[in-house]
Amino acid sequence: MCCYALVVVFRHGNEANAWIVDVKRAWVEDRCATWAIVNPVTNEVLGRVAIQVKPAAGSGEISYWVLPASRRSGVATRAVVAATRWAHDVGLHRIEIQHSTANEPSGNVALAAGFTEEGVRRQATLHTDGWHDMRLYSHLATDQAPSENTAG
């Protein structure tokens, strides 16, 4: 896999250290690739994008979040496009995104990044407020490559 840069902000040093160790271990073990989404001018952290990878299965699942002040600016979509390109470049064939049906903005990101909606997994994930139906999207290596043009 390739090199990575990570910017993390935590209130407690022990929490930050443990998180960094876990992220590095996941990277080295080919389980997860994680990147900070940063403003290229100010280096301000805007969010995070990660891919849980299953190299033997040739697949992965992207997750992402963006701070409220940076939402609706296209940064999440651009990060998903970049992460998807990276995943296909390292040999992953199928990339998935799932989100709660109560979180439609995440679906807008998936669609804008060139993913195809496949359906809803009923009560597939337990959140703190109960079971959520999860909308599933995919992007295959054989699909049209995601581009900055689709990212808005």
N, C-alpha and C positions, 0 to 999 in steps of 0.2 A: 504494500500500500504506500501511499505518498505521505509526505510530511504534512503537519498541520500546525496551526496557531490557534491558541485558545485564550480568550479574555474572560475572566470570571470575577464577579463582584459578590462578596458575601459579608455579612456582619460579623461572623465569628470565624476566626482563623482555623480552628479545628474542622469546622464544617467545610470550609473551602479546601483545605488540604486533603480531606477524605474524598471529596468530590473529584478533585484533580487526579488523585491516585486511581480512583475508580474509572474515570474517563480514559486515562492513559492505559490502564490494564485492558479495558475493553478494546481499545485501538490495537494494542500489541497482539491480543488474542483474536483479532479479526471478528469481533462481535458487534462493535458499534463504532461509527465514525461521527465525531461531534465537532461542530464549528460554531463560533460566535458570529452573529450578524452584526457588523459594525459600520458606522458611518465612515467612509473612506477619507473624509476631510478632517473630522474631529476625533476619530477613533472611539467615539461614544458607542457603547453597546446598545444595540437596538433589539436584539433577540437571539435566538438559538435555532439551529437546524441540526438534526442528527439522523443517521440511518442505522437501524438495527439490522445487521447483516447476517445472512445464513449462506456462507460461501458454498457449502456442499449442495445446497438446494438451488443455488444461483439466484437467490432472491433477497429482498430487503424491504424494510418498512420505514418510511420517512415520518418524522414528527418535527414540529416546529412551534415556536411561539414568538410573538413580537410584543414589545412593550406598548401600552395604550397610545402613547404619543406618536408612535411610528406606524400605527395601523392605517390601512387604506392608502398607503403610499407606494405599494408595489414591492416593498423590500422582502416580504415573505415569499411572494411568487418568484422573485429573482433568486432567492436563496434555494427554493425548491428546484428550480430549473438547474442551478449549478450543482446541487447535490445529486440530482437525477443523472445529469451528464457524467459526473464523477463515478456514480455507481455503475452505469453501463460501461464506462471506460475501463473499470477494473474487472469487468466480466459478469456482473449481475444481470440476469435476463429480465426478471420481473421485479418491479418496484411498486409497492402499495402505499396508499395513504388511507387512514381511517379517521373519522371524526364523529362525534356525537351528532345525531340529527338535530339537537338543540343548538348547534354551533354552525350555522350556515356559512358564515364568513370563511371558515376553513375549507368548505367545499368550493367556494369561489376561487380560493387560492389553487386548489387541486386542478380545477377546470382551466384556469388561466395558465397554469404551467403545462398544459397539454395532456393531462391524465384523463382516462375514460372512466365514467361512473359505471360500476358493475351492479350495485344493488345495496340493500340494507340487511345487515346482520342483526336480527332481533335480540334485544337485551344481551348484547355480547360483552359489555364492559361494565363493571361495577365502579361507579364514582362515589364520592362522599354523599351525594344526595340520592343515591339509588342506582338501579340498573338503567343503562342507556342503550338505545338502538344505535348502531354504528353504520354510517354510510361508507362504502368501500369504493375506492378508485384504484386504477392500475396504470402503469406505463411499462410497455415492453421494449426491449432493445430493438425489436423489429418495427416499432411504431415510428412515426415521424419524430425526429429529434426535437426535444424541447428547445426553444430559442428565446433570446431576449425579446424578440418581437411579440411572442405570445405572452410575455410577462407583463406587459402594460407599462 
